[in-house]
Amino acid sequence: MTDTEVLRYTAFSGDPNGGNPAGVVLDAAGLDDAAMLEIAAGLGYSETAFLTAPPQGLGGQEGRSFTARYFSPKAEVPFCGHATIATAVALGERIGPGELLLATPAGTVPVSVTVEDGRLRATLTSVEPHTEEIGDADLTEALAALDWPRADLDPAFPPRIAYAGARHLVLGAATRARLADLDYDFARLEALMQRLDLTTVQLVHRAGPAEFHVRDPFPVGGVVEDPATGAAAAAFGAYARELGLVPEEAELTLHQGADMGRPGVLTVELREGDPRVRVGGEGVRIP
């Protein structure tokens, strides 16, 4: 592993001090699961992405298709949006902008890399999403772990589990102050999330018709909070459309990370007639 090059990029910000940092290993050939987990744990970011050769028949352009796996410091996760954006930007710097195709444990994820105002930007297209209801007892336990009274929930946002590559519990905060005050029981929330197979809890406050502030506790990954969560943004886009909170075709802006000193911006695009969700943002290497 001493010869393995581990790159560090931030996603959903053009500032290395903003957004969500991710590890990127562009050549993970020869690394087994234990080695990948060890690298991710040593780096300490919420996720690290590992690329290897694409599976036979994946398609895509030659030299621009890969197998991608994602590890938090504690375990492998099926999909990670910010590490995908970080990886795409890293590849864009090396092989140029254009289309990429990733075979992930959650399914095939196309990613487009473009240059805007001299900056690289990547947009992923999620696997097909869905939502499901959460039982009242599980919701009660989640709120107890968060120390949120039910009165602090926004009734316009029914609690749901949303999926677009990974599972996230979506809860609406009635006020921005409620969202800003996050001090939860790490072990209690982690236990519930393990039982429900959740990757994060997506806490949301609506700032405008298409503008939202979000936060994502991530105890199952071994970190208190994720600064910018692409997979949760995709899941939230599907949730918001399914619940009629936004139009069938819309572009949403999600602000995340400001409360922990790493502000980032995630763009969520919904297209009429296409159930998939596109999530995009800038990325930049961390010196």
Buried (B, 14 or more C-beta within 10 A) or exposed (E): EEEBEBBBBBBBBBEBEBBBBBBBBBBBEEBEEEBBBBBBBEBEBBBBBBBBEBEEEBEBEEEBBBBBBBBBBBBBBBBBBBBBBBBBBBBBBEBEBEEBBBBBBBEBBBBBBEEEEEEBBBBBBBBEBBBEEBEEEBBEBBBBBBEBEEEBBBEEBBBBBBBBBBBBBBBBBBEEEBBEEBEBBEEBBBBBBEEBEBBBBBBBBBEEEBEBBBBBBBBBBBBBBBBBBBBBBBBBBBBBBBBEBBEEEBBBBBBBBBBEEBBBBBBBBBBEEEBBBBBBBBBBBBE
